[in-house]
């Protein structure tokens, strides 16, 4: 999440910056060249200088892929409780926005392509699994807790290792399945598509839903296009660079609700 001890301490991480550095180099020494790491920005301890140093570390380690996430304080978590009790500072949205801008300006000249809002790759070393679900493709999950998706429903395996093995020995797999309603399928298509450099494929969307739904979508997008946040070209609906800063609010406006 960071190579700065202050950040790791604030996030209650059990590892040190030195251990993170060692783990990456040990993997490279074993012959692994396509390695990804996660970074978090927007914490109260992450100054712009620290954030730039983290990005410099990505370059120095010659990584081919990394993910960068803005800190989100989820409800009912230890972090949320500590902030509520004033034991830790509330992250500032302005700081996160500034550091996202630094991220985009700093890494593009280094050859990193932002192919999804939080994911960056060199030489098209895209995450294959994640790209599949961002592009609304079906996938099969094998193993305990693994999830599967067939475009209309999502299912997941039992999480307990022992129970999963026992099911295999009995030649059966017990799945929990969630059938996605039409609005849920639409919202997932919008959310996953707009986060990527490819955007929402409107031809595919018309087949999945209807041409009328796509016409309605384009009408709803006119305001965002006028603001320079969305572009519509070659049957793709995409966020602009500026639009990425408002991605969550744009997508929520385009969601369908019952």
C-alpha positions as CSV (number, residue, x, y, z in Angstrom):
1,X,0.0,0.0,0.0
2,X,2.9,2.3,0.6
3,X,6.7,2.4,1.0
4,X,6.4,5.0,3.7
5,X,6.5,3.8,7.3
6,X,4.1,6.6,8.5
7,X,1.5,5.5,5.9
8,X,1.8,1.8,6.9
9,X,1.5,2.6,10.6
10,X,-1.6,4.8,10.0
11,X,-3.2,2.0,8.1
12,X,-2.4,-0.6,10.8
13,X,-0.4,-2.7,8.3
14,X,1.6,-5.5,9.9
15,X,4.4,-5.4,7.3
16,X,7.2,-2.8,6.9
17,X,8.3,-0.9,3.9
18,X,11.5,-2.9,3.8
19,X,9.5,-6.2,3.8
20,X,7.4,-5.0,0.8
21,X,10.6,-4.0,-1.1
22,X,12.2,-7.3,-0.3
23,X,9.1,-9.3,-1.3
24,X,9.1,-7.7,-4.8
25,X,12.8,-8.1,-5.4
26,X,12.7,-11.7,-4.2
27,X,9.9,-12.5,-6.7
28,X,12.0,-10.8,-9.4
29,X,15.1,-12.8,-8.4
30,X,13.0,-16.0,-8.9
31,X,12.4,-15.0,-12.5
32,X,8.9,-13.4,-12.2
33,X,8.9,-10.3,-14.4
34,X,5.2,-9.5,-14.7
35,X,4.5,-8.3,-11.2
36,X,1.8,-5.9,-9.9
37,X,1.5,-4.0,-6.6
38,X,-1.2,-2.0,-4.9
39,X,-0.7,1.6,-3.7
40,X,-3.1,3.7,-1.6
41,X,-3.2,7.5,-1.7
42,X,-5.2,10.1,0.2
43,X,-4.3,9.1,3.7
44,X,-3.6,12.0,6.1
45,X,0.0,10.8,6.4
46,X,0.6,10.7,2.6
47,X,2.0,14.0,1.7
48,X,2.4,14.8,-2.0
49,X,6.1,14.3,-1.6
50,X,5.5,10.8,-0.1
51,X,3.1,10.0,-2.9
52,X,5.6,11.0,-5.6
53,X,8.3,8.9,-3.8
54,X,5.9,5.9,-3.9
55,X,5.4,6.4,-7.7
56,X,9.2,6.7,-8.1
57,X,9.5,3.4,-6.4
58,X,7.3,1.7,-9.0
59,X,9.6,3.0,-11.7
60,X,12.8,2.1,-9.8
61,X,11.5,-1.5,-9.3
62,X,10.8,-1.8,-13.1
63,X,7.2,-3.0,-12.4
64,X,4.9,-3.7,-15.4
65,X,1.6,-3.1,-13.6
66,X,0.3,-1.4,-10.5
67,X,-3.1,-0.4,-9.0
68,X,-3.6,2.9,-7.2
69,X,-6.6,3.3,-4.9
70,X,-7.9,6.4,-3.2
71,X,-8.4,5.6,0.5
72,X,-12.1,4.9,1.2
73,X,-13.4,4.8,4.8
74,X,-15.9,2.0,4.8
75,X,-18.6,2.0,7.5
76,X,-18.4,-0.5,10.4
77,X,-14.7,-0.9,10.1
78,X,-12.0,-0.3,12.7
79,X,-10.8,2.7,10.7
80,X,-14.2,4.3,10.6
81,X,-14.5,3.8,14.4
82,X,-11.1,5.4,15.0
83,X,-12.0,8.4,12.9
84,X,-15.4,8.7,14.7
85,X,-13.6,8.6,18.1
86,X,-11.1,11.3,16.8
87,X,-8.2,8.9,17.2
88,X,-7.4,9.4,13.5
89,X,-7.9,12.2,11.1
90,X,-10.6,12.1,8.4
91,X,-9.0,11.9,4.9
92,X,-9.5,15.0,2.9
93,X,-11.2,14.7,-0.6
94,X,-9.1,17.6,-1.9
95,X,-5.9,15.8,-1.0
96,X,-7.0,12.7,-2.8
97,X,-8.0,14.7,-5.9
98,X,-4.6,16.4,-5.9
99,X,-2.8,13.1,-5.6
100,X,-4.8,11.5,-8.4
101,X,-3.8,14.4,-10.6
102,X,-0.1,13.8,-9.6
103,X,-0.6,10.1,-10.4
104,X,-1.9,10.8,-13.9
105,X,0.6,13.5,-14.8
106,X,3.6,11.6,-13.4
107,X,3.1,8.1,-14.7
108,X,1.9,8.6,-18.3
109,X,5.3,10.0,-19.4
110,X,6.9,6.9,-17.8
111,X,5.0,4.6,-20.2
112,X,2.2,3.6,-17.9
113,X,-1.3,3.5,-19.5
114,X,-4.3,4.1,-17.3
115,X,-6.5,1.4,-18.8
116,X,-8.9,1.4,-15.8
117,X,-9.4,4.2,-13.3
118,X,-7.3,2.5,-10.6
119,X,-5.1,0.3,-12.8
120,X,-1.9,1.2,-14.8
121,X,0.1,-1.0,-17.2
122,X,3.2,-0.9,-19.3
123,X,3.2,-2.4,-22.8
124,X,-0.4,-3.6,-22.5
125,X,0.3,-5.9,-19.5
126,X,-3.3,-5.7,-18.5
127,X,-4.8,-7.8,-15.7
128,X,-6.5,-10.6,-17.7
129,X,-9.1,-11.6,-15.1
130,X,-10.1,-8.1,-14.2
131,X,-10.2,-7.0,-17.8
132,X,-12.7,-9.8,-18.5
133,X,-15.2,-8.6,-15.9
134,X,-14.7,-4.9,-16.8
135,X,-15.6,-5.8,-20.4
136,X,-18.7,-7.7,-19.2
137,X,-17.5,-11.2,-20.2
138,X,-18.5,-14.4,-18.5
139,X,-16.0,-16.2,-16.2
140,X,-15.8,-19.4,-14.2
141,X,-14.6,-19.4,-10.6
142,X,-12.9,-22.6,-9.4
143,X,-11.9,-23.2,-5.7
144,X,-13.2,-22.1,-2.3
145,X,-15.0,-18.7,-2.3
146,X,-14.5,-18.4,-6.1
147,X,-17.2,-16.4,-8.0
148,X,-18.6,-17.1,-11.4
149,X,-20.6,-14.9,-13.8
150,X,-22.7,-15.8,-16.8
151,X,-23.9,-12.3,-17.7
152,X,-27.3,-12.7,-16.0
153,X,-26.4,-14.4,-12.7
154,X,-23.5,-14.6,-10.2
155,X,-22.6,-17.6,-8.1
156,X,-20.0,-18.4,-5.5
157,X,-18.5,-21.5,-4.0
158,X,-18.5,-22.4,-0.3
159,X,-15.6,-20.5,1.4
160,X,-14.6,-23.3,3.8
161,X,-11.6,-25.3,2.4
162,X,-12.6,-28.5,4.2
163,X,-16.2,-28.3,3.0
164,X,-15.1,-27.6,-0.5
165,X,-12.8,-30.6,-0.6
166,X,-15.6,-32.8,0.8
167,X,-17.9,-31.7,-1.9
168,X,-15.3,-32.6,-4.5
169,X,-14.9,-36.0,-3.0
170,X,-18.7,-36.5,-3.2
171,X,-18.6,-35.3,-6.8
172,X,-20.7,-32.2,-6.2
173,X,-20.3,-28.5,-5.8
174,X,-22.9,-26.5,-3.9
175,X,-23.3,-23.0,-5.2
176,X,-25.0,-19.9,-3.9
177,X,-26.5,-18.0,-6.8
178,X,-27.8,-14.5,-7.3
179,X,-30.0,-13.8,-10.3
180,X,-29.3,-10.2,-11.5
181,X,-32.4,-8.2,-12.3
182,X,-32.4,-6.2,-15.5
183,X,-31.6,-2.9,-13.7
184,X,-28.7,-4.6,-11.9
185,X,-27.3,-5.9,-15.1
186,X,-27.5,-2.4,-16.6
187,X,-25.9,-0.7,-13.6
188,X,-23.0,-3.3,-13.6
189,X,-22.5,-2.8,-17.4
190,X,-22.3,1.0,-16.9
191,X,-20.1,0.8,-13.8
192,X,-17.5,-1.6,-15.2
193,X,-17.4,-0.2,-18.7
194,X,-17.0,3.5,-17.9
195,X,-14.1,2.7,-15.5
196,X,-12.0,1.5,-18.5
197,X,-10.2,3.1,-21.4
198,X,-12.5,1.2,-23.7
199,X,-15.6,2.6,-22.2
200,X,-19.1,1.2,-22.7
201,X,-19.5,-0.6,-26.0
202,X,-22.9,0.7,-27.2
203,X,-23.3,-1.9,-29.9
204,X,-22.9,-4.6,-27.3
205,X,-25.1,-2.7,-24.9
206,X,-27.9,-2.6,-27.5
207,X,-27.7,-6.4,-27.8
208,X,-27.7,-6.9,-24.1
209,X,-30.5,-4.5,-23.4
210,X,-32.2,-2.6,-26.2
211,X,-31.5,0.1,-28.8
212,X,-34.1,2.2,-27.0
213,X,-32.1,1.9,-23.7
214,X,-29.0,3.1,-25.5
215,X,-30.8,6.1,-27.0
216,X,-32.1,7.0,-23.6
217,X,-28.5,6.7,-22.2
218,X,-27.1,9.0,-24.8
219,X,-29.8,11.6,-24.0
220,X,-28.8,11.4,-20.3
221,X,-25.2,11.9,-21.2
222,X,-25.6,15.2,-23.0
223,X,-25.0,17.3,-19.9
224,X,-21.8,15.4,-19.1
225,X,-20.6,15.7,-22.7
226,X,-21.2,19.4,-22.6
227,X,-19.1,19.6,-19.4
228,X,-16.3,17.7,-21.2
229,X,-16.6,14.7,-18.9
230,X,-17.8,12.1,-21.4
231,X,-17.2,11.5,-25.1
232,X,-19.1,9.4,-27.5
233,X,-17.1,8.1,-30.5
234,X,-16.9,5.0,-32.5
235,X,-19.9,3.5,-30.6
236,X,-18.0,3.8,-27.4
237,X,-19.0,6.0,-24.4
238,X,-15.9,7.0,-22.4
239,X,-14.9,9.2,-19.5
240,X,-12.5,12.0,-20.4
241,X,-9.4,12.7,-18.2
242,X,-11.4,15.3,-16.3
243,X,-14.4,13.1,-16.1
244,X,-12.4,10.4,-14.2
245,X,-12.4,12.8,-11.2
246,X,-16.2,12.6,-11.2
247,X,-16.6,9.0,-12.2
248,X,-18.7,7.9,-9.2
249,X,-21.2,10.7,-9.5
250,X,-21.5,10.3,-13.3
251,X,-22.1,6.6,-13.1
252,X,-24.7,7.0,-10.3
253,X,-26.7,9.4,-12.5
254,X,-26.7,6.8,-15.3
255,X,-27.8,3.9,-13.1
256,X,-31.4,2.6,-13.3
257,X,-33.4,2.2,-10.1
258,X,-36.7,0.4,-9.5
